[in-house]
Amino acid sequence: MKILNKLILPILIIGAVFVIYHFYFAPNSDLGSFSKFSTGSEINQEINVEVVQSKGFRKNKDGQIISFYAKDISGKIVFITVHEPLTDEITKAKIVKLLGHIHSDSFTAAKVTILD
């Protein structure tokens, strides 16, 4: 009986840690809002957005993608520029995670990760 009592508390703690991680810290593909960004701030933040395929992609002289349009949860469409050229996989992506900062009319992304 004592062995059973010694196992219950650790199992409950491990279960609680798992639940907290799963609901609060696990990555997800829920869309974020550009309105949460401070315009003109140089602090990089993460946001999940939907790639707007219909507006196309801009390429550099070498044919590499350097900018595109994205839409947030409220439907606001913003021009996205990237520091490093992107692969063509972005043209098939639906949801991407951006790490960057917003200016008055564009978002500068230091990193782009395809989620879906």
Secondary structure, DSSP 4 states (H G I P E B T S, - for coil): -HHHHHHHHHHHHHHHHHHHIIIIIS-------GGGSPTT----EEEEEEE-GGG-EEE-TTS-EEEEEEE-TT--EEEEEEEEEEPGGGGG-SEEEEEEEE-SSEEEEEEEEE--
